[in-house]
Amino acid sequence: MGIFGSSKPTTFLGVDIGGSSIKVVELANEKGRARLMTYGYLELPPQEAGDGLFDQPKKAGELLAQVCKEAGVKTTQAMTALQASSVFSTILALPKTKDPKAIKPLIDAELGKLAPLPVSEMITYSTMIDGEKGKEEEKKRSKEEEGVKKEKDKYTRVLVTGAAKTFVQKYIEIFKTAKLNLQAIDTESFALIRALIGKDRGAIMILDLGSKRTNLFIVEKGIPFVSRSINLGGDTVTKRMVEQMQLSEGDAERAKRDLGIAGGNGSLPKILEPIMQPIVNEIRFAFQLYANMELTEIKRVEKIILTGGSSHLAHVPEYLSETLNMNVYRGDPWARVVYPKDLAVVLEEIGPRMAVAVGLAMREME
């Protein structure tokens, strides 16, 4: 349910705003199953995007309105997500208490030590990890272990996310300009979990390869325990092609997309190696962080799901699978969405770049 009003809209609009792109997906709830109503996207060339759409809220709002109009969006109720690089996220272990009101002061006190900004300058949201399901698991565990008390039974885990109020205000300005009612602001990690993981309770990494940034999330039982973001993406490859092959940006972008066809022997094209090695290093670092976290249970990541517009770079899944010795595959955000069969080829092609928007549109269907 949205934060404005009590009635649910008949369709749900997910809006993913990146540094140089806007993606929208409208879904309808059809007997508990998501049905695709429409979608649209716009990607600006680097020279038009400048330092990013968030530095131009009015322009971003006008472009969003344009995308919605061209896509034939019906609803004005929208969900969006904060960019991963602008979100502060941490998991706190707090003493268990029977009084729910006692939790917030404890959270604020811990955030004051960890957050990059004063808590008064941030908008924060807390998710209790150890809910009723956690209590059931504790009961089972105590029977199985014949009453052996574990140290972690003394605390409850809380996922806290936050962002600067000034940054959130930019989102509000964008949607106001677009004449859309912003129901709620989510995070990219939870949107991707909905679209790509669903109810899988394992330890999974989502690797979101964008044009400007690469985001990594390690998810355990539907909760993002590790979130990382690095300033490296598909645009880096385009720039290398411009420099090394003396191509225009447009020609370099087309050549980059053709690499998959020209790859031939299934190995990673040489021009992609400089971008993939730092990403591999970051993945390994994230694995180490996760394995050493006291608050996790599984410890070892089982597989990697690729998404994002740059996940179609040639032979990236094969390269990562061989390098890291684990299962790596491109995620399908349409897997739990009903859509016309004649759209299958198009949706498969654009799927990776639409994953966040799909997950956002699914938010109110949970």
Secondary structure as UniProt FT lines:
FT   STRAND          11..17
FT   STRAND          21..30
FT   TURN            31..32
FT   STRAND          33..43
FT   HELIX           46..49
FT   TURN            50..51
FT   HELIX           53..55
FT   HELIX           57..71
FT   STRAND          77..82
FT   HELIX           84..86
FT   STRAND          88..95
FT   HELIX           100..102
FT   HELIX           103..114
FT   HELIX           119..121
FT   STRAND          122..128
FT   HELIX           132..144
FT   TURN            145..147
FT   HELIX           151..154
FT   STRAND          155..164
FT   HELIX           165..177
FT   TURN            178..179
FT   STRAND          181..187
FT   HELIX           188..192
FT   HELIX           193..197
FT   TURN            198..199
FT   STRAND          203..209
FT   STRAND          214..220
FT   TURN            221..222
FT   STRAND          223..230
FT   HELIX           234..245
FT   HELIX           249..262
FT   HELIX           270..272
FT   HELIX           273..292
FT   TURN            294..295
FT   STRAND          303..307
FT   HELIX           309..312
FT   TURN            314..315
FT   HELIX           316..324
FT   STRAND          327..330
FT   TURN            333..336
FT   STRAND          337..338
FT   HELIX           341..343
FT   HELIX           344..361
FT   HELIX           363..365
//
